[in-house]
Amino acid sequence: MADFKTVKDRVNKYVINSYSRFDVGLESGKGAQAQGCGKSYIDFGSGIGVNALGYCDDGWVKAVSEQAAKLSHCSNLYYAPVQGELAELLCNASGFASAFFCNSGAEANEGAIKLARKYSFDKYGKGRATVVTLKNSFHGRTVTTLAATGQEVFHNYFFPFTEGFKLAEANNFESIKAACTDDVCAVLLESVQGEGGVLPLEQDFVTKVAELCREKDMLLMFDEVQTGIGRTGKFFGYEHFGVKADVVSCAKALGGGLPMGAVLCREGLQNVLNAGTHATTFGGNPIVCAGAVEVVKRVSQNGFLDNVNEKARYIRAHLSKIDGIGEIRGMGLMIGFEIEGLEAKKVAALAVENGLLILTAKTALRMLPPLTITKDEIDRGLAILNKTVKELKGKGVNA
Ligand SMILES: *Cc1c(COP(=O)(O)O)cnc(C)c1O
């Protein structure tokens, strides 16, 4: 068993310190439980929405290790059967026509932005390259996806950012209408703003934006990096709104723990990114695809999403009993809330000490438990959260 201080000191010495980390060292995990450096945890974070099937799911481990022993990497100069298998499964599960595979959420958004700009260029020529995104959004950490991200805190140091992005206000149709001038080729939305604090879009807003996009031939694109692959109780979060999307980006949960992103596009857009216009060395790597095949198969199995929705109701009902809890936001197993009088970061830090891995998003506590979490694990996690809140409230009274 590793000694936590040794682990921490070595990481901090040799890894660039761009992360603020919890005092947690992880060495192994199964389902929604993880262990490391002599401690055990219930995990309500899934490695930030990645471990949709939990840690080291049997089917996923088998799929990945068998593929690793068969063909590990072959580049996109050749055809790998498992890549086609995954693309077909994804298209069938989502109703899209075609997929581009990459390695992260930011990269998927870059791909979506490139697709939108090329679509518009092919049809209308230059001068229609602007993408409208929302205030308080999060789309990634590359220079371009930072430009797309609507949060001031991220717009520092790295100037100049990529041109061609305009911000509108979420759930304010007039604001988006005003932003959608003749130079706009696409609108990019998160169905639930994740990093922004777990804030869902409203039905009326989404319906109207979808209509405006049709009217002006702008692509309606959803960043489903956090909300995708069953997280909200539908395969993609935007499906809750009953609109048709032109393009969707996804990543996080897609690979079930391996780095993978994808851009999916509707019928009619598959030839926009033609040969030579977009590529990535590792994109659609066979091992990663094998893991994703298992994830997509399982999430699209009959009853899987019903089960996610049932667990979501269960966890939300029990959460509501926590002392001082505010509105419980989000959709499905993407859950955000505040606790009156307590700072989210402090709750998360003490919860972790008490054995519960939980996330924050701005002022909110955020939970993205594995979609396969059991009721027993939910109960144990909530008990730790409850205890943590009581401890913090107790301190408040004594202070
Ligand atoms: C996490 C996230 C990203 C960035 O994904 P990376 O894999 O970290 O590049 C983009 N958009 C949303 C909505 C996210 O939650």
The ligand as a Gaussian input file, in Angstrom:
#p B3LYP/6-31G(d) Opt

LIG

0 1
 C      -15.309000      18.489000     -19.422000
 C      -15.989000      19.284000     -20.467000
 C      -15.311000      19.708000     -21.625000
 C      -13.836000      19.478000     -21.817000
 O      -13.522000      18.134000     -21.929000
 P      -11.985000      17.666000     -21.856000
 O      -12.047000      16.207000     -22.118000
 O      -11.493000      18.018000     -20.503000
 O      -11.267000      18.417000     -22.915000
 C      -16.024000      20.372000     -22.590000
 N      -17.334000      20.634000     -22.441000
 C      -18.019000      20.246000     -21.344000
 C      -19.469000      20.537000     -21.259000
 C      -17.367000      19.587000     -20.315000
 O      -18.030000      19.225000     -19.224000

